[in-house]
Amino acid sequence: MEGTVIVADDDRTIRTVLSQALTRAGARVRSTGTVSTMWRWIEEGEGDCVVTDVMMPDGDALDLLPAIRRKRPDLPVIVMSAQNTVMTAIRATEVGAYEYVPKPFDLREVLSQVNKALSRRRRLYQPEEPPTPTEETQKLPLIGRSPAMQEVYRIMARLMTTDLGVMISGESGTGKELVARALHNFGQRKGGDFVAINMASVPPDMIEVELFGTARQPGPDGAGKFEQANGGTLFLDEVGDMPLEAQTRLLRVLQDGQFMRVGGRETLTADARIVAATHQDLRALVNEGRFREDLFYRLNIVPVRLPPLRDRLDDIPDLARHFLRQAEAEGLPRHSISTDALELLRKETWTGNVRELENLMRRLAVLCPDEIISASVVEQEIKARPSSLAAPQAEQGQRLGQAIESHLRRYFDLHGDSLPPAGLYERIIKEVELPLIALSLSATRGNQVRTAELLGINRNTLRKKIQDLDISVTRGKKMM
């Protein structure tokens, strides 16, 4: 690692750790605890890379980024922040940060980013001056600062300046439409309309009319979702529920950029960013012949996976308070929630995810007579909520082999007298490998060396399987 790195952070310990690590890696380091000193060094031509915190005693480093871009457009600036919200990531991207790293950070990741920045020294695109934040733009489209959400924020931030298609996957209630709306509201097409269609709620024989419109009704009355979303974003929710015929026509539109209304002859131009979402495993649907593989790759240009609430329990206090404030803004009584009650919420298994938590908090806002919601009130409502009813469970003590056999029997039964598509062995192996490797990585907090040891495979083999299976890895080991 060659070059001079400016480290700016008001935390002396963080400055020391970063300075020592960068020096050991071969870089020269100048460190400061103020924005003013950092800017003076940059003006004087110091530094080949900057690693800076956002909030410091004398200012906000992100406010300085546009000036740095004008003065030193080739100087990469890596931004660190403990304010780990999607807006921080978006704002860092908008003002031209080379990379955004949430705190607490993985020291190895910071070193890796600095090394890439020093080796490339590429000229970054100079963005326009960011607009003055308004009350509306300060409203966070997503709540949560857990490590599980940080990767989502980082991917979203990179997508704001592109028109690439996005596939959002996640269980029901994880907030897929919220992500889609955020991509629109803070993206390049925010001047257009955000148009949503839920494939699961439209009768199969009406999906094409809903998407492409009908010639039977001339003018705006006959317009479909593609026309309504012209210049904006078209959100295809539960895209896995599309019938095959509609999939074929959608693929054709995505390939050609043109379409006709159902029963019409006039060719219309499709000009909408496509954001799709599903709670299903589309790869499994492709293997079963129920979803077109070519359409899957057209839609799945950039995948965004939303974690279930059980994987982001640290976000529950923020989410609960947010929903109570939201309820108050809508005219419901004002409430706060006790620490014991929040701890009780953290211990629950949220099968309905964030939506279930939101519904519970709204009920509490209506029903709780006291200003402070206590643990006993929360416990009473949790026991009464529908999701607390016992769900059908697999037979206790059932071995893995028996569970797989049951699954395969249902799979063969699904095809009746016909055979499933060829390549069944490889598909089944992948279906077992995916959760096995993903859960092992989760258990080791993303440590690939320990995961390889746990699985008993070579580390290079593990890396290849992670790549082949498209597994997202979030390292949990925090150096600070």
C-alpha positions in Angstrom: 0.0 0.0 0.0 1.7 3.2 -1.2 0.5 6.8 -0.6 -0.6 9.2 2.1 -3.8 8.7 3.9 -5.6 11.5 5.8 -7.5 10.1 8.7 -10.1 12.4 10.3 -12.1 11.3 13.3 -12.8 13.0 16.6 -12.4 9.7 18.4 -8.7 9.4 19.4 -8.9 5.6 19.7 -10.2 5.2 16.2 -7.5 7.5 14.8 -4.8 5.5 16.6 -6.1 2.1 15.4 -6.5 3.2 11.8 -3.1 5.0 11.8 -1.3 2.0 13.1 -3.0 -0.4 10.8 -2.4 1.8 7.7 1.2 2.4 8.7 1.8 -1.3 9.1 0.3 -1.8 5.6 2.9 0.6 4.1 1.0 3.9 3.9 1.9 7.3 5.3 -0.7 8.7 7.6 -1.7 12.2 8.8 -4.5 12.2 11.4 -6.8 14.9 12.8 -9.9 15.3 14.9 -11.4 18.3 13.1 -13.0 19.0 9.7 -11.1 22.3 9.4 -7.7 20.7 9.6 -8.7 18.0 7.1 -9.8 20.6 4.7 -6.6 22.7 5.1 -4.5 19.6 4.3 -6.6 18.8 1.2 -6.3 22.5 0.0 -2.6 22.2 0.4 -2.5 19.1 -1.8 -1.9 16.7 1.0 -3.1 13.1 0.8 -3.8 10.5 -1.8 -6.9 9.2 0.0 -9.1 10.4 2.9 -10.8 8.3 5.5 -13.2 10.5 7.5 -16.0 10.3 10.1 -19.2 12.3 9.3 -19.9 14.2 12.4 -17.0 16.0 14.1 -17.0 18.9 16.6 -16.5 21.6 14.0 -18.8 20.3 11.3 -20.2 17.7 9.0 -17.7 16.1 6.7 -20.4 15.3 4.1 -21.1 19.0 3.7 -17.5 19.4 2.7 -17.5 16.7 0.0 -18.8 18.9 -2.9 -16.0 21.3 -2.3 -13.4 18.5 -2.2 -14.8 17.2 -5.5 -14.3 20.6 -7.1 -10.8 21.2 -5.6 -9.5 17.6 -5.9 -11.8 15.6 -8.2 -9.4 12.7 -8.2 -9.1 12.4 -4.4 -11.1 9.4 -3.1 -12.9 10.0 0.2 -14.0 7.0 2.3 -16.8 8.0 4.7 -17.4 6.3 8.0 -20.4 7.0 10.2 -22.1 5.7 13.3 -25.4 7.2 12.0 -26.1 4.0 10.1 -29.2 4.8 8.3 -30.1 4.5 4.6 -30.2 8.3 4.3 -26.6 8.5 5.5 -25.5 6.0 2.8 -27.6 7.8 0.1 -26.3 11.2 1.1 -22.7 9.9 1.1 -23.2 8.6 -2.4 -24.9 11.8 -3.6 -22.0 14.0 -2.6 -19.4 11.8 -4.3 -18.0 9.6 -1.5 -15.7 6.9 -2.9 -17.1 4.4 -0.4 -19.4 4.4 2.7 -18.4 2.3 5.7 -20.8 2.0 8.7 -19.5 2.0 12.3 -18.6 -0.2 14.0 -16.4 -1.2 11.1 -14.4 -4.2 10.1 -10.8 -3.0 10.1 -9.9 -5.4 7.2 -12.7 -3.9 5.1 -11.4 -0.3 5.7 -7.9 -1.3 4.7 -9.2 -3.1 1.6 -11.1 0.0 0.5 -8.1 2.3 1.1 -5.9 -0.1 -0.8 -8.3 -0.1 -3.8 -8.6 3.7 -3.6 -4.9 4.2 -3.6 -4.2 1.8 -6.4 -6.9 3.1 -8.7 -6.8 6.9 -8.0 -9.4 7.1 -10.7 -11.3 10.3 -11.4 -14.7 10.1 -9.8 -17.8 11.6 -11.4 -18.3 15.1 -10.0 -21.9 15.3 -8.8 -24.1 18.4 -8.6 -24.4 20.3 -5.4 -26.8 18.3 -3.3 -30.1 20.0 -2.6 -30.6 21.5 0.8 -32.2 18.7 2.9 -35.9 19.4 3.4 -38.2 18.0 6.1 -39.5 15.5 3.6 -36.1 14.2 2.5 -35.0 13.8 6.1 -37.8 11.3 6.7 -36.1 7.9 6.7 -37.7 5.5 4.2 -36.3 2.6 6.2 -35.7 2.1 9.9 -32.8 0.1 11.4 -29.1 0.3 11.9 -28.3 -3.4 12.4 -25.5 -5.1 10.5 -28.1 -7.0 8.6 -29.5 -3.8 7.1 -26.2 -2.1 6.4 -25.5 -4.2 3.3 -29.0 -3.3 2.1 -28.3 0.4 2.5 -25.0 0.2 0.7 -26.5 -1.5 -2.3 -29.4 0.9 -2.4 -27.1 3.9 -2.2 -25.2 2.6 -5.3 -28.5 2.1 -7.2 -29.7 5.7 -6.7 -27.6 7.0 -9.6 -28.5 4.2 -12.0 -31.6 2.9 -13.9 -30.7 -0.8 -13.5 -33.4 -3.3 -12.9 -33.7 -4.5 -9.3 -35.0 -7.7 -7.8 -36.0 -7.4 -4.1 -36.4 -10.6 -2.3 -37.5 -11.3 1.3 -40.3 -12.8 3.4 -43.7 -11.2 3.5 -43.7 -8.1 5.7 -40.0 -7.3 5.4 -40.6 -4.0 3.6 -40.0 -4.8 0.0 -42.3 -2.0 -1.3 -40.6 0.5 1.1 -37.3 -0.3 -0.6 -38.8 0.0 -4.1 -40.4 3.4 -3.2 -37.1 4.6 -1.7 -35.2 3.6 -4.9 -37.7 5.7 -6.8 -38.1 8.7 -4.4 -34.3 9.2 -4.1 -33.3 8.0 -7.6 -33.0 9.5 -11.1 -36.7 9.0 -11.9 -38.2 10.7 -8.9 -39.9 13.2 -11.2 -42.0 10.5 -12.7 -44.7 8.3 -11.1 -44.2 5.3 -8.9 -46.7 2.7 -10.2 -47.2 -0.6 -8.4 -49.0 -3.8 -9.4 -49.3 -6.9 -7.2 -49.3 -10.0 -9.4 -50.9 -12.1 -6.7 -54.0 -9.9 -6.4 -54.8 -9.7 -10.2 -56.7 -12.5 -11.9 -54.4 -14.3 -14.3 -56.5 -13.5 -17.3 -56.3 -9.8 -16.5 -52.6 -9.3 -15.8 -51.7 -8.4 -19.4 -54.5 -5.8 -19.5 -53.3 -4.4 -16.2 -49.7 -4.2 -17.5 -50.2 -3.1 -21.1 -53.7 -1.6 -21.2 -56.5 -2.3 -23.6 -57.4 -0.8 -27.0 -61.1 -1.1 -26.1 -60.8 2.0 -24.1 -59.0 4.8 -26.0 -57.0 7.4 -24.3 -55.8 7.4 -20.6 -58.8 5.3 -19.5 -57.3 2.3 -21.4 -53.7 2.8 -20.2 -51.9 0.0 -18.4 -49.2 0.2 -15.8 -46.4 0.6 -18.3 -48.0 3.7 -19.7 -48.8 5.1 -16.3 -45.2 4.6 -15.2 -43.7 6.2 -18.3 -40.6 8.2 -17.1 -40.9 6.7 -13.6 -40.8 3.4 -11.9 -42.9 0.2 -12.4 -42.9 -2.0 -9.3 -43.9 -5.6 -10.0 -44.7 -7.0 -6.6 -45.0 -10.8 -6.1 -43.6 -11.3 -9.7 -43.3 -15.1 -9.0 -47.1 -15.3 -9.3 -47.2 -14.2 -13.0 -48.7 -16.8 -15.4 -46.2 -18.0 -18.0 -48.0 -16.3 -20.9 -47.7 -12.9 -19.2 -44.1 -13.7 -18.4 -43.4 -14.2 -22.1 -44.9 -10.9 -23.1 -43.2 -9.1 -20.3 -39.9 -10.5 -21.4 -40.5 -9.3 -24.9 -41.2 -5.8 -23.7 -38.0 -5.7 -21.6 -36.0 -6.9 -24.6 -37.5 -4.6 -27.2 -38.5 -1.6 -25.1 -41.9 -1.5 -26.9 -45.4 -2.9 -26.5 -48.9 -2.7 -27.7 -52.1 -2.5 -25.8 -54.1 -5.7 -25.6 -56.1 -5.8 -28.9 -54.3 -2.7 -30.3 -52.0 -2.1 -33.2 -50.2 1.1 -32.1 -46.6 0.5 -30.9 -45.8 2.3 -27.6 -42.4 2.9 -26.0 -41.7 1.4 -22.6 -39.8 3.9 -20.5 -40.0 2.8 -16.9 -37.4 1.5 -14.5 -38.4 -2.0 -13.5 -38.2 -3.0 -9.8 -39.6 -6.5 -9.0 -40.1 -8.2 -5.7 -41.0 -11.7 -4.5 -41.1 -13.7 -1.3 -40.7 -16.9 -3.3 -37.5 -18.6 -4.4 -37.5 -17.7 -8.1 -34.6 -20.1 -8.8 -36.7 -23.0 -7.5 -39.6 -21.8 -9.7 -37.2 -21.7 -12.7 -36.1 -25.3 -11.9 -39.7 -26.4 -11.6 -40.6 -24.8 -15.0 -42.9 -22.2 -13.4 -40.8 -19.1 -14.1 -38.9 -18.3 -17.3 -35.2 -18.4 -16.7 -34.5 -15.7 -19.3 -37.0 -13.4 -17.6 -35.4 -14.1 -14.2 -32.0 -12.9 -15.5 -33.7 -9.8 -17.0 -35.3 -8.9 -13.7 -32.5 -10.0 -11.4 -29.8 -7.5 -12.6 -29.2 -6.3 -9.1 -30.5 -8.4 -6.3 -31.5 -6.8 -2.9 -32.2 -9.3 -0.1 -34.2 -8.0 2.9 -33.4 -9.8 6.1 -36.3 -11.1 8.2 -37.0 -9.3 11.5 -35.6 -12.3 13.5 -32.2 -11.5 11.9 -32.3 -7.8 12.9 -33.6 -7.9 16.5 -31.4 -4.9 17.4 -33.7 -2.8 15.2 -36.8 -3.6 17.1 -36.6 -0.6 19.6 -36.1 1.9 16.8 -38.9 0.3 14.8 -41.3 0.2 17.7 -40.7 3.8 18.6 -41.1 4.8 15.0 -44.5 3.1 14.7 -45.7 4.8 17.9 -44.6 8.2 16.5 -46.4 7.4 13.3 -49.6 6.4 15.1 -49.4 9.7 17.1 -49.0 11.7 13.8 -52.2 10.0 12.6 -54.2 11.2 15.6 -53.8 8.3 18.0 -52.9 8.9 21.6 -49.2 9.6 22.4 -47.3 6.7 23.9 -43.8 5.7 24.9 -42.6 2.2 25.6 -40.7 0.8 28.5 -37.3 -0.9 28.3 -38.8 -4.1 29.7 -41.5 -4.1 27.0 -38.9 -3.6 24.3 -36.8 -6.5 25.6 -39.9 -8.6 25.5 -40.5 -7.7 21.8 -36.9 -8.6 21.1 -37.5 -12.2 22.3 -40.4 -12.9 20.0 -40.2 -14.8 16.7 -41.8 -12.4 14.2 -43.2 -14.7 11.5 -45.0 -11.6 10.0 -41.8 -9.6 10.2 -41.9 -5.8 10.4 -45.5 -5.6 9.2 -46.5 -7.7 12.2 -44.6 -5.5 14.6 -46.2 -2.4 13.1 -49.7 -3.9 13.5 -49.0 -4.8 17.1 -47.7 -1.2 17.9 -50.8 0.3 16.3 -53.0 -1.9 18.4 -51.1 -0.9 21.5 -51.4 2.8 20.6 -55.2 2.3 20.5 -55.8 0.0 23.4 -53.2 0.9 26.0 -54.7 3.4 28.6 -51.4 4.4 30.0 -48.9 6.8 28.4 -46.0 4.3 28.9 -46.6 0.9 27.4 -45.5 -1.7 29.9 -44.2 -5.2 29.5 -47.3 -6.7 30.9 -49.5 -5.0 28.3 -47.2 -6.1 25.5 -47.2 -9.7 26.8 -51.0 -9.7 26.9 -51.2 -8.4 23.3 -48.6 -10.8 22.0 -50.5 -13.8 23.4 -53.6 -12.5 21.7 -52.1 -11.8 18.3 -53.1 -14.2 15.5 -49.5 -15.2 14.7 -49.0 -16.6 18.2 -51.3 -19.4 17.3 -49.5 -22.7 16.9 -48.4 -23.1 13.3 -48.2 -26.6 11.8 -44.9 -28.1 12.7 -42.9 -30.8 11.0 -43.0 -34.1 12.9 -40.8 -33.9 15.9 -37.6 -35.9 15.5 -37.8 -36.1 11.7 -34.4 -36.7 10.2 -33.0 -34.5 7.4 -33.2 -37.4 5.0 -36.9 -37.9 5.8 -37.7 -34.2 5.4 -35.9 -34.2 2.0 -37.8 -37.4 0.9 -41.1 -35.8 1.9 -40.2 -32.7 -0.1 -39.2 -34.7 -3.2 -42.4 -36.8 -3.0 -44.5 -33.6 -3.2 -42.3 -32.3 -6.0 -42.8 -35.4 -8.1 -46.6 -35.4 -7.3 -46.7 -31.8 -8.5 -45.8 -33.0 -12.0 -48.4 -35.8 -12.1 -47.6 -38.3 -14.8 -44.9 -36.1 -16.3 -41.3 -36.0 -15.1 -39.6 -32.8 -13.6 -37.2 -30.9 -15.9 -33.8 -32.6 -16.4 -30.9 -31.8 -14.1 -32.8 -32.7 -10.9 -29.7 -34.0 -9.0 -27.8 -30.7 -9.4 -30.8 -28.6 -8.5 -31.5 -30.6 -5.3 -27.8 -30.4 -4.2 -27.9 -26.7 -4.7 -31.0 -26.3 -2.6 -29.4 -28.2 0.3 -26.0 -26.4 -0.1 -27.5 -22.9 -0.1 -29.1 -22.9 3.4 -26.2 -25.0 4.7 -23.5 -22.6 3.7 -25.7 -19.5 4.4 -26.5 -20.6 8.0 -22.9 -21.7 8.6 -21.7 -18.2 7.5 -24.3 -16.7 9.8 -23.1 -18.9 12.7 -19.5 -17.7 12.2 -20.5 -14.1 11.7 -19.2 -14.2 8.1 -15.8 -15.5 8.9 -15.0 -17.6 5.9 -11.9 -19.4 7.4 -14.0 -20.7 10.3 -16.9 -21.5 8.0 -14.6 -23.6 5.8 -13.3 -25.4 8.9 -16.9 -26.0 10.2 -18.0 -27.4 6.9 -14.8 -29.4 6.4 -14.1 -28.0 2.9 -11.3 -26.0 1.4 -11.5 -22.2 1.7 -11.2 -21.7 -2.1 -14.0 -24.2 -2.5 -16.2 -22.2 -0.1 -15.5 -19.0 -2.0 -16.5 -20.6 -5.3 -19.7 -21.9 -3.8 -20.5 -18.5 -2.3 -20.1 -17.0 -5.7 -22.0 -19.8 -7.6 -24.9 -19.8 -5.1 -25.0 -16.0 -5.0 -24.8 -15.9 -1.2 -24.5 -12.4 0.4 -21.8 -12.4 3.1 -22.0 -9.8 5.9 -19.0 -10.0 8.1 -19.9 -9.5 11.8 -16.5 -9.3 13.4 -16.1 -5.7 14.5 -12.7 -4.3 15.2 -14.1 -1.1 16.7 
